[in-house]
Amino acid sequence: MITIIRPALVFFVVLTILTGIAYPLAVTGIARIAFPWEASGSLITTDGQTVGSALIGQSFGDPKHFWGRPSATGPFPYNAAASSGSNQGPLNPALTDAVKGRIEALKAADPENALPVPVDLVTASASGLDPHISVAAAQYQAARVARSRQVPLEQVNQLIDQHTEGRALGFLGEPRVNVLNLNLVLDGLRG
């Protein structure tokens, strides 16, 4: 019996050390050398203080800021420890009611806006943490932000254009705007 159990235990210990300790340490070390910003969480700092991550959405409610996608995480929005979607299908009455409520809130925040509400402003992403919005979602909010900040709409639109990220690898996904980066630039404006 020991002749069977001993090799199995040795194999178990060796594989545990290799796959549970050595491999993760090697991959982490290589990532920190090859991609230091990404490996440390893609943290954005302003004046030496961390203000967020380029990879995790944040909640903005002030009319002077662009608003991101709704978050489906719990117990609070954009909880990175609880990344998940709502798992509500398009026929689910709870999702329908939530979307209607979000549309009403957007229209109440900017009653003069006659543009159609972009879908990403009223639905959460699969992770519930998406830091990006579509260019259409940024343009939808531009007039409200410009009015609230008392800056020309053209200036806000230029900032949207300057902070629009292209498709990944040139062909994957859609152009998008990182909400935190855009809001940080806007917070540097005076007016």
Secondary structure, 3 states (H helix, E strand, C coil): CHHHHHHHHHHHHHHHHHHHHHHHHHHHHHHHHHCHHHHCCCEEEECCEEEEECCCCCCCCCCCCCCCCCCCCCCCCCCHHHCCCCCCCCCCHHHHHHHHHHHHHHHHHCCCCCCCCCHHHCCCCCCCCCCEEEHHHHHHHHHHHHHHHCCCHHHHHHHHHHCEECCECCCECCCEEEHHHHHHHHHCCCC
